[in-house]
Amino acid sequence: MIFTIKVSLCLFTFHVFVLTEPSYVPSPYVPDAEGAHYEGILAAWLARKSGQSYRHPFNLSVYKNITPVLGLNMLKWFCPTAVSHLKDGMSFPTAHDS
């Protein structure tokens, strides 16, 4: 009897939490990363079409893109444990900042 109750509770929770689209996020909370990606592609295409060069604002260099996440000390990149250099994660340097 106890086994049957446990199995039915497991099946019920599986149905509620897995089968009812667990990845659903209300639209105000979904970041528009896909839209930003296509805006960059469109801007690069328009620049090429008009004969201009285009550089994505977040493409600084490999080193400058990695250091905000892993820190300035390259020896600690192999075992990243320090988090004191991390900021809020919502703003990153761009080519327009300098």
TIDODO-29524 format. One line per 10 residues: for each residue x, y, z of C-alpha. Coordinates in steps of 0.02 Angstrom, whole numbers, plus 32768, in hexadecimal, padded with zeros to 4 digits. Layout:
X:Y:Z | ... .
This chain:
8000:8000:8000 | 808B:807C:802E | 80EA:804F:7F8F | 804F:8073:7F26 | 8038:811C:7F78 | 80EF:8149:7F5B | 80E9:8114:7EA5 | 804A:8175:7E85 | 8095:8211:7ED7 | 8131:81FE:7E6D .
80CB:81EE:7DCE | 8060:8282:7DFF | 80F5:82F3:7E22 | 8149:82B9:7D81 | 80AD:82E7:7D21 | 809A:8390:7D76 | 8150:83C9:7D6E | 8196:8375:7CD3 | 810A:835C:7C58 | 80BC:8408:7C6E .
8148:8466:7C12 | 81C9:8486:7C9A | 8227:8504:7C2E | 8196:857E:7C25 | 81CA:862C:7C5C | 8152:86BF:7C56 | 817F:8738:7BCA | 81B7:87CB:7C38 | 823F:875C:7C83 | 8285:8716:7BE0 .
8322:876E:7BA3 | 8323:87A1:7AEE | 83CC:8753:7AC6 | 838E:8709:7A23 | 8350:87B2:79E6 | 83F6:8804:7A13 | 8452:877B:79B2 | 83EE:879C:7915 | 8401:8858:7929 | 84BE:883F:7925 .
84B2:87D2:7889 | 8442:8853:7834 | 84B9:88E2:7862 | 854F:8881:781E | 84F2:885B:777C | 84BD:8910:7765 | 856F:894C:7785 | 85B7:88D1:7706 | 8531:8903:7689 | 855E:89BB:7699 .
861A:899A:7694 | 863B:89C3:774A | 8690:8956:77CB | 862C:891A:7860 | 8668:88E0:7909 | 85EE:88A0:798B | 85F0:8911:7A26 | 860D:8880:7A9F | 869C:8836:7A38 | 8730:8889:7A8D .
87B4:8800:7A84 | 87C5:8750:7AC7 | 8823:878C:7B61 | 87B0:881F:7B86 | 8715:87B3:7B71 | 8756:872B:7BE6 | 879B:8797:7C74 | 86F3:87DA:7CB4 | 86BF:8726:7CD4 | 875F:86CC:7D05 .
87C3:875D:7D4F | 8867:87B1:7D24 | 88DB:872B:7D68 | 88F3:86AC:7CDC | 8937:8629:7D54 | 888E:8622:7DAC | 8831:8601:7D09 | 8858:8547:7D19 | 8801:853D:7DC2 | 8789:85D0:7DCC .
8754:85DA:7E82 | 875E:8694:7EAA | 86C0:86F8:7E8C | 86F4:87A2:7ED1 | 8714:87E7:7E22 | 8663:87BE:7DE6 | 85E6:884A:7DD7 | 8529:883F:7DC4 | 8531:87E1:7D1E | 84B9:885B:7CCB .
8536:88D4:7C7E | 85D4:88B1:7C1C | 8655:8922:7BCB | 863A:894E:7B15 | 86A4:899A:7A8C | 8641:8A3C:7AA0 | 8678:8A51:7B57 | 872A:8A84:7B31 .
